[in-house]
Amino acid sequence: METKWLEDFVSLAETRSFSRSAQLRHVTQPAFSRRIQSLEAWAGADLVDRSSYPTTLTPAGETLYGQALELLQSLQNTRAMLRGHDTAGQDFIEFAVPHTLAFTFFPSWIAGLREGFGPIKSRLKALNVHDAAMRLVEGGCDVLIAYHHPSQPLQLDTERYDMVVLGHEVIAPYVKPSPDGTPSYTLPGHVQRALPYLGYAPGAYLGAVTDWILKQARTPIHLDRVYETDMAEGLKVMAVEGHGIAFLPSSAVKKELQSGQLVPATVDPSLSLELNMEVRAYRAKSGHRQVHKRIVQDLWHYLQPVRTAGE
């Protein structure tokens, strides 16, 4: 039995989709399915109910899921101990953060945290959204910071994880301005003259959010995808150079809007192409993981006043 089979299985349990997990684990769907079948052969039991959609776990699968989380966490703890982090890193908070938030939201947030909370030592792991969430699930970080919108929720069990809202982020379309300051391309475009579109690569969280925005638009939006990448920072650079329209989070374009390098790509507010997302922090609840570091407990206590009502 290989540990990657367990990692695949945990991913499947979280996403409830073979195709989605295969994409996020960077393997083909047939290869991913074979890994799950290999794990089932090792376990001697069916772990997945393939007759339902979304995919559900069998009772045996639910049992293995809990055990897999504990085993993967134990392996992470052992590796940390062998690397000397178990004792030397007790004063560090390990954050798992998606790339866009790592470049935009996190630096200013941690600066504000130092002003209110006090000195803090942090270790940042910048990953895609799925891998960042898996770090938390597998016990590989102290705190996960991620976007949240009801259209694209993270599949984290509320009985296993605490959550606080750190702030809000608006994602909207931006474009390089013309010499007169007006947008060089203006949405919604025309069926016979689609606008150049800078999009997120398949599997990117903000790509799924952007697709949802476009599907909800009250007016048909005419775009021609000419470029794609995983990261918002990459799209922003292309937009600043005038290559097309990009949907970007507000924290990523703050300086460019102030300097006039970018402007909103819409002039008609009735298009409703903006979306407000929460920026959330998650940690494993006590009892589901090793005892939290004292610094993590202190930080979580400090963050409690910003918890959303009803959470």
ZILINTA-V701391 format. One record per backbone hydrogen bond with DSSP energy under -1.0 kcal/mol. NH is the residue of the N-H (numbers start at 0). CO is the residue of the C=O. E is the energy in kcal/mol with one decimal. If there is no record, write none. Layout:
nh=NH co=CO e=E
nh=NH co=CO e=E
This chain:
nh=4 co=1 e=-1.2
nh=5 co=1 e=-1.0
nh=6 co=2 e=-2.3
nh=7 co=3 e=-2.5
nh=8 co=4 e=-2.5
nh=9 co=5 e=-2.7
nh=10 co=6 e=-2.1
nh=11 co=7 e=-2.5
nh=12 co=8 e=-2.5
nh=13 co=9 e=-1.8
nh=14 co=10 e=-2.8
nh=15 co=11 e=-2.8
nh=20 co=16 e=-2.2
nh=21 co=17 e=-2.5
nh=22 co=18 e=-2.1
nh=23 co=19 e=-2.3
nh=24 co=20 e=-2.2
nh=25 co=22 e=-1.0
nh=26 co=21 e=-2.4
nh=31 co=27 e=-2.5
nh=32 co=28 e=-2.8
nh=33 co=29 e=-2.1
nh=34 co=30 e=-1.7
nh=35 co=31 e=-2.0
nh=36 co=32 e=-2.4
nh=37 co=33 e=-2.4
nh=38 co=34 e=-2.1
nh=39 co=35 e=-2.3
nh=40 co=36 e=-2.4
nh=41 co=37 e=-2.2
nh=42 co=38 e=-2.6
nh=43 co=39 e=-2.1
nh=44 co=39 e=-1.4
nh=48 co=55 e=-3.0
nh=49 co=47 e=-1.0
nh=54 co=15 e=-2.0
nh=57 co=46 e=-1.7
nh=61 co=57 e=-2.7
nh=62 co=58 e=-1.9
nh=63 co=59 e=-2.4
nh=64 co=60 e=-2.5
nh=65 co=61 e=-1.7
nh=66 co=62 e=-1.8
nh=67 co=63 e=-3.3
nh=68 co=64 e=-2.1
nh=69 co=65 e=-1.7
nh=70 co=66 e=-2.6
nh=71 co=67 e=-2.9
nh=72 co=68 e=-2.1
nh=73 co=69 e=-2.5
nh=74 co=70 e=-2.3
nh=75 co=71 e=-2.1
nh=76 co=72 e=-2.7
nh=77 co=73 e=-2.5
nh=78 co=74 e=-2.4
nh=79 co=75 e=-2.4
nh=80 co=76 e=-2.3
nh=81 co=77 e=-2.5
nh=82 co=78 e=-1.8
nh=83 co=80 e=-1.3
nh=84 co=79 e=-2.5
nh=87 co=83 e=-1.2
nh=88 co=84 e=-1.7
nh=89 co=86 e=-1.4
nh=91 co=88 e=-1.7
nh=92 co=120 e=-2.5
nh=94 co=122 e=-2.8
nh=95 co=142 e=-2.5
nh=96 co=124 e=-2.5
nh=98 co=126 e=-1.5
nh=101 co=97 e=-2.4
nh=102 co=98 e=-1.9
nh=103 co=99 e=-2.0
nh=105 co=100 e=-3.2
nh=108 co=104 e=-2.3
nh=109 co=105 e=-2.9
nh=110 co=106 e=-1.5
nh=111 co=107 e=-2.2
nh=112 co=108 e=-2.2
nh=113 co=109 e=-2.0
nh=114 co=110 e=-1.3
nh=115 co=111 e=-1.8
nh=116 co=112 e=-3.4
nh=117 co=112 e=-1.1
nh=122 co=92 e=-2.6
nh=124 co=94 e=-2.6
nh=126 co=96 e=-1.8
nh=131 co=127 e=-2.6
nh=132 co=128 e=-2.4
nh=133 co=129 e=-2.3
nh=134 co=130 e=-1.8
nh=135 co=131 e=-1.4
nh=136 co=132 e=-2.4
nh=137 co=133 e=-2.8
nh=138 co=135 e=-1.4
nh=139 co=134 e=-3.7
nh=141 co=93 e=-2.1
nh=142 co=93 e=-2.1
nh=143 co=281 e=-2.3
nh=144 co=95 e=-2.2
nh=145 co=279 e=-2.4
nh=147 co=277 e=-2.0
nh=151 co=148 e=-2.2
nh=155 co=153 e=-2.0
nh=159 co=156 e=-1.7
nh=160 co=156 e=-1.5
nh=161 co=282 e=-2.9
nh=163 co=280 e=-2.1
nh=165 co=278 e=-3.1
nh=166 co=278 e=-1.3
nh=168 co=276 e=-3.0
nh=170 co=274 e=-2.6
nh=171 co=247 e=-1.9
nh=173 co=245 e=-2.8
nh=174 co=262 e=-2.4
nh=177 co=181 e=-3.7
nh=180 co=177 e=-2.6
nh=183 co=175 e=-1.9
nh=186 co=264 e=-2.9
nh=189 co=192 e=-1.3
nh=192 co=189 e=-1.7
nh=194 co=221 e=-2.3
nh=196 co=223 e=-2.9
nh=197 co=244 e=-3.3
nh=198 co=226 e=-2.9
nh=200 co=228 e=-1.7
nh=203 co=200 e=-2.0
nh=207 co=203 e=-1.7
nh=208 co=204 e=-2.1
nh=209 co=205 e=-2.5
nh=210 co=206 e=-2.5
nh=211 co=207 e=-1.8
nh=212 co=208 e=-2.1
nh=213 co=209 e=-2.4
nh=214 co=210 e=-2.1
nh=215 co=211 e=-1.7
nh=221 co=187 e=-3.0
nh=223 co=194 e=-3.3
nh=225 co=196 e=-2.4
nh=226 co=196 e=-1.2
nh=228 co=198 e=-1.4
nh=234 co=230 e=-1.5
nh=235 co=231 e=-2.6
nh=236 co=232 e=-1.9
nh=237 co=233 e=-1.6
nh=238 co=234 e=-2.4
nh=239 co=235 e=-2.8
nh=240 co=236 e=-1.5
nh=241 co=238 e=-1.7
nh=242 co=237 e=-2.3
nh=244 co=195 e=-2.6
nh=245 co=173 e=-2.2
nh=247 co=171 e=-2.7
nh=249 co=169 e=-1.9
nh=251 co=248 e=-1.2
nh=256 co=252 e=-2.4
nh=257 co=253 e=-1.8
nh=258 co=254 e=-2.2
nh=260 co=255 e=-1.8
nh=261 co=255 e=-1.5
nh=262 co=174 e=-2.5
nh=264 co=172 e=-2.2
nh=270 co=267 e=-1.9
nh=271 co=268 e=-1.2
nh=274 co=170 e=-1.9
nh=276 co=168 e=-3.7
nh=277 co=147 e=-2.4
nh=278 co=166 e=-2.9
nh=279 co=145 e=-3.1
nh=280 co=163 e=-2.9
nh=281 co=143 e=-2.7
nh=282 co=161 e=-1.6
nh=284 co=159 e=-3.0
nh=287 co=284 e=-2.1
nh=296 co=292 e=-2.2
nh=297 co=293 e=-2.5
nh=298 co=294 e=-2.2
nh=299 co=295 e=-2.6
nh=300 co=296 e=-2.1
nh=301 co=297 e=-2.0
nh=302 co=298 e=-2.0
nh=305 co=302 e=-1.8
nh=306 co=303 e=-2.2
nh=310 co=307 e=-1.9
